Amino acid sequence: MASETNPHEEMWRGLLTDPQSPIHQDRVKFRLMPGSPRCKTCLFPLRGSGIKGLSRKWGREPSRMNPNFCNLCEEFVRTHPGGAEIDLSLLFADVRGSTTMAEQMKPTDFTALMNRFFASGCEQLIDSDALIDKFVGDEVIGLFIPAMLAEHPRAAIRAARKLLAATGHANPDGPWLPIGVGVHSGTAFVGSVGDGLVADFTAMGDAVNVTARLASQADPGELLVTEEAWARGGDDDWATETRQLKLKGRDAPIDVRVLRLDNAAA
């Protein structure tokens, strides 16, 4: 039963965990339509050729309140505050040395480089059926939820591998942008947060914090995966090393797998 402080809890749980949920069905339909950027929840294209015709057919258009959503998803998130604690996997990809890059590059050049990273990250996450939580500074965040992916730990690890490849970490001459990636599986609160006027769809909790700190400690070209995620979705063709990390805010170190593209099977 939903609590008085979270009256939409059961509805959110169904949306996030049921493979037949409307959010999954919408994403299956709309991901095939051309256009970019897309609504962060349903994947309806917010710009692109033919957008007016698509808007008339589906009753969707870019939200005037939040540029990350279509009008229908923005209204839903804003009018259905709350969420549910669910098991999911998370991916954080962090640009290494972005402060130094910004100091050494023209602002327009640095902006173009980061936009290329965000576009690449968006493409890889959408192709991997992740929900794009947000772009924060020099970081891309993806949520892999049960409604879209029964084997979400495996999907998150493979998406991280694709993102490392897309940023050139398998190239002999090095990447066009150095990134570190963290992947973790656990329980988090997922749903709508905000003040009722402007709301956002996001995840919160210890699992989110762990994943963020993994990405911040990953060296360029490294993927750090917690044992919780690796045990549930590790790729047998990817050789790993183990490492213990002391994360800020945690008394005991955690065990992680350290992966790089150069120790993946061809």
Secondary structure, DSSP 8 states (H G I E B T S, - for coil): --BTTBTTHHHHHHHHH-TTSHHHHHHHHHTTS--SSB-TTT--BSSSTTHHHHHHHHT--B-SS-TTSBHHHHHHHHHS-EEEEEEEEEEEEEETTHHHHHHHS-HHHHHHHHHHHHHHHHHHHHHTT-EEEEEETTEEEEEE-TTT-TTHHHHHHHHHHHHHHHTTTTSTT--SS-EEEEEEEEEEEEEEEE-SSSEEEEEESHHHHHHHHHHHH--TT-EEEEHHHHHHH--TTB--EEEEE--TT-SS-EEEEEE-GGGB--
